[in-house]
Amino acid sequence: MTIATPKFGMGASVLRVEDKSFITGGGRYTDDIAPEGVLHGYVLRSPVANARIANIDTEAAKSAPGVHLVLTGADLANLGDLKTEVTLAQSDSSEAPTRDIPILCRDRVHYVGDAVAFIVAYSRELAHDAADLIEVNYEDEPAAAATASALDPETPLVWPDLGSNRAFQYQIGDAEQATVAFLEADQVVSIEFFNNRLVCNYMEPRAAIGEWKADEDRFVLTTGSQGVHSMQKILTKQVFGIAKDKLRVITPDVGGGFGPKSFVYREYALVLEAARRLGQPVKWTGDRTEHFLTDAQGRDNVVKAEMALNAEGRFLALRVRMLANMGAYNSQYGPFIPYIGASMSTGVYDIPDLDVSITGVYTNTCPVDAYRGAGRPEAAFLLEKLVDACARKLGMPPDEIRRRNFIPPDQFPYRTATGRLYDVGEFDGHMTLAMERAGWESFDERLEASRNAGKVRGIGMATYVEACAFAGSEPAHAKLNEDGTVTLFIGTQSNGQGHATAYAQFVSEKLGLDLSQINVHQGDTDELASGGGTGGSRSIPLGGVSASRASEALGEKLKRIAADELEASAADIELVDGEARIVGTDRAMDFAAIARAAKNAEDLSAVGEFVQEEATYPNGTHICEVEIDPATGATSIERYTIVDDFGATVNPILLAGQVHGGVVQGAGQALSEDTVYGEDGQLLTASFMDYAMPRADLFPFFHFETRNVPSTTNALGIKGAGEAGTIGSTPAVMNAITDALYRSYGIDHIEMPATPARVWNAIRTATG
């Protein structure tokens, strides 16, 4: 029997309810907010990467027009530093020393953009002008800027007291067992590459407003974030040393997050402290250059990987050696990101033995932390690049070597060599379907057409798995209002994903309400005592289930109230179109009447909480087909096919948007995006003039569909999807480019990004 999809419930293709406001200028972002009497802050930042601060003279700035306050590190002895939230045991079981982020630098600066002073004035322009009057005597020293050479003996030390630029060293797997497998292998295939550093570049640069409410004896921070409760916790505990209820954090609309808006940055503490000292609200709004210089960046790994295989092409062991750049300080989750990526090292393959060593390094660069996928894109790229290299070495088609090594469905639940527990998976199924949709068998015809046109063509795939919705929960609170509408309170945070629509679908399905009658509230610590925020594709797999349960529990309460009023049994009441109705009759009462009939407030609210014990594991296949013009090196993506397994789909339209956006981000890394520091630590790609973002006209229409196998870990079978596009696309695009270059020129490696200049030079080198 086929069950119809509810009009607005799970599985329905509902258009986003929030879009009308956004596209008509109704969005309300942090910089749109101007409290009465607001002053404006500006951060003076270091122009050098590594120096001792010999002296700071702020007298001229303090007397400049419109200036209310000038702060330096010496003025902030009452504030604590920002510390990493994650420390892990190293391979020798010790805990690595960390390097915390001071709110303002005291005696040294460690990268270009390091915060030196904070100026508050009547306007941002006046604060900027005053900053130019501050004289800082920097005693400049050589910098460590490159990941690959960070541990070389001649490289300057970021933190001389450590005696090395090594930040930590992690080990995953059994090195001895892996060594035995490599000794017994018939083939060993190795690759080396650089996973290039990325700048997030969300549409809305960061901004923050600090207020001191003297009558309430507490702070209020308004800022775009990926979760207000973590902001509240870190600022109160680490920086101000006050009780949690002494800071209210509010997040209005957010123009993109992708990981870096999860973190507490110095400016948040600065606007709060300045507001307390001045008794007036203080706003700071960053510009795009500040974003390039100071917002946590992503990736930046130097990798060597080896695969041991038997004569039939079966994988026996994987060995990885990685240098992971942390930047100048330990960011909020920075040390954890390469570890979580390494935990997914074996991907969709049955690889018995593993030896992964990760060494974190300090450099005089912006700190590195989670960026869309947070370690899993790095792991997928490493593995899928290596698998293609194995196929070339053995003369085997890329799909065949994958089929031979996929974890078969009858081995689930399957525990990987890293300890991950996959509940379900049919990897061959989505790869085979993707190949059919991509026209894999007819590729040779298109290849011949490209050759006739003087072009080279390639096709590449990536079969990935990622970890989402990590163990934990996200409670949801549903409340019936006096006017018959329902409000859902939840501690995640939309950054543009469409939470107002997706969560409302769960509510609608259980309460029979139109989406226009449902309000979703996020982003205010006064409304909820706790919340996990948005990250790791956790909002819908965890929060969605909780929203469904909260709505169901509220529905049962409403039925009981209506049953009493209508003199019927609660079992005979159905909730339809905003009414509680006796089944099979026209006797009903609307939700507003139910609200009036309630005896107490508790009857009009309910809490739902789903606690998940293990992560979920979305997976899928991406296939990319490219054409390259050898005369210019320009690469064109001609076809792109995606078949994903997300377990269960909440809203196909929202899902497609998430996947499309993720594919473009991942392809951007493969084709154009690159963060480049000079030897002196100067950021050479600090604007869109030098940092090439992907554009819509670079991409064809995507073919996207799902071949879902419901999760047995998640109560509704949902696996999560927010980061999947980024994880699958980078290796698919690069494998396609490598395939094209290998077919025509024997080139089996090219670094990212594969810019026209880099591709052209590779072809010229190969052809002499």
C-alpha positions, 0 to 999 in steps of 0.5 A: 500500500502506498502512503500519501505524503502529507500536504506539508509533512515529512517528504513534501516538496514545500517551498521555503516560507522564509524566502518572501521576507528575504527577497523583499528586503525584510531580512534582519541581520546584525548590522541592520540593528541600531540600538539607541545611542549606539557607538561603533568599534574598530579593531586595529590589526597587526600589519606584520606576521611575527613581531614583539610589540615594543610600545603602543602610543594611543594618546593621539587616538584618545583625543581624536574627534568622536572617540569615546574609548581606546583599549589595548591588551594592557587594559584588559587584564580582567578578561580571560583568553579564548581557549580551544574547547577540545583537547585530545590525547596524543600518541604518547598519551600526553595532552598537548599544550595549547596556545590561547587567543588573547582578546587583544595582543599584549606583548607579541603579534602572531599573524597579519590581522592579530588584534592590537587595539579597539577604538570606539567612536561616534561612527565607524569612520571616526574610529577608523581615523583614530586607529590611524593615529595609534603608533605601534612599534613592532620589532619585526621577526621572520615568520613561519608561513608554510605548512610543508616547512613548518617543522624544518629546523631553519623555520622560525618558531611561532612559539619559541617556548615550545621549542618546535612548531609542532602543536600535537601528534595523533595516532589512529589505528594499529601501526604494527598490524598495518606494517605487516600488511604492507610487507605482505602486499602485492602492490603498494600505491602512494600519493602526495598532495596539498589540501589547499587552505580556504576562506569561508566567504559567507555572504554576510561578514561578521558583526556584533552589538554589545549592550550593558543592561545596568538595571538587569546587571547583565550583558546582551550580545547580538551577533550572527552565529551558529548557536547562541548557547555555545557563545554564552557558555564560552564568553561567560566562563572563559572570558568574563568569569561570570554566571551564565545568566549574566549574558543574553545572546541573540542571533537574528537572521544570518547570511551563511555560516559554514562552520566559522560562525560557530566560533567566539571571536575577540570582537564579541568580548570587545563590544561587551566590555566597551559597552559596560565601560561606556554605558552605551551600546557598541557595534562592530561590523567587519568588512570583507578584508577583515573576514579574509584576515581574521575569520577562521579558515579551513583545510590546509593539510600536507598529506602522504597516503599509501594503500597496500593491495593484493593481486586481486586489487583488494585493499589490505591496509591504509597508511597516512602521514598528515601535517595539519596547519593550526595557524598561530593559535588553537581555535575553538575546535581546531585541534579536533578537525583533522582527528574527526576527518581521520576517523573517517579514513576508510570511507566506504571500503572494507580496509582491515588495517590502518595507520594514520599519523596526524601532526598539527603545526603552528604557523604565523597565519590565521587560525584554522578550524571547521569549514563545511564538512570539518575534516570529512572533505579532507578524508574523502578527498584523500581516500578517493584520490588514492583509490583512483591512483590504485585503479590506474596502477592496476589497470582496473576501471575506477568503478571495478576497484570500488566494487571489489572493496565496498563494504557489502550490505550483509556486513552491516552493522560494520565497525571500521578500523577507526571505531566508527559503527556504520548501521546500513549501507548499499554503496554499490547500489548508488554508484551503479545508479549514478553511472547509469544516470551519468551515461558512463557507458557512452562516455567514449562517444563524448570523448571522441567528440571532444578530441575532434574539437581539439579538447581533452575530456575526462570522467571521474567519480567519488563514492563517499561516506560521512559522519553526521548528527553525532551522538546527543540530542536537541530538545524542542519545545512546542507551544500553542498561542492564544491566537491558535498559532503554534511556536516551536522553540529549538536551540539550533540556528538557521544560517540560510538552510530553511529551518523555518520551513523544515521544522514547521513541516514536522509540526504541521504533520502532527498538528494539522496546521498550515505552515503559515500558522507555525512560528519557529524561534531560534537564537535567543538564550532567554527563550531556551536554557540550552541548545546545541547549535547548528553544525555537523548536519545535526539540525534535522536528524536530531532537532527534526525528530525532537520537533516531531515528538514535541508536536505529537505530545502537544497534539495529544494534550490538545485532543484531551482539552477538545474532547472535554469541551466537545464531550467526546473521547480523545481517541475520537478527535483528529487535528485537521486544518487548525481544528480539533474535530470529532472524526466523521462529524462537523463538530469541532473547535479551532485551536484558539478556542482550545487555548481559551479552554485550557485550565493551565499553561502546561496543557498548551506546551510540550517538550520533545527530545530524541537522544541519538547514541551514534552518528548517522552516515550519509553516503553517495556517489558523485560523477563529474565530467570535464572538458579541458582546452589544452590551449588555455588550460581552462576546465569546463564541467560538462556534466555532474551527477549525484546519487545520494543516500540520506536515509529519509528526505524531509523536503526534496526542494530544500535538500536539492538546494543544500546539495547544489550549494555544497557541490559548488563549494567543493568544486570551488576548492578544486578549480579556483579557491586558494588562500596564499601566504607569502614567506613573510606571512602576508596574506596575498589573497586578501580580496576577491581580486585575488581569491577566485570564488566559484560562479554560477556560469561555471556549472551545468545543471546538476542531476541529483536524486536519492537512493535512500536506505533509512538509518536504523540509528535515527528514529525517523531514518534521517541521516543528514545532508548539509555537508555532503555536497562539499564532501563528494564534489572535490574528489569527483572534480579532481578525479575527472580532471586527472582522468582527462590529463592522464588519458591524453598526456600521462599526467597522474597528479595535479594540485588543487586548485586546478586553475587554467595556469596550473593545468596549462603548465602541466600540459606544457611540461608533459609535452615538452 
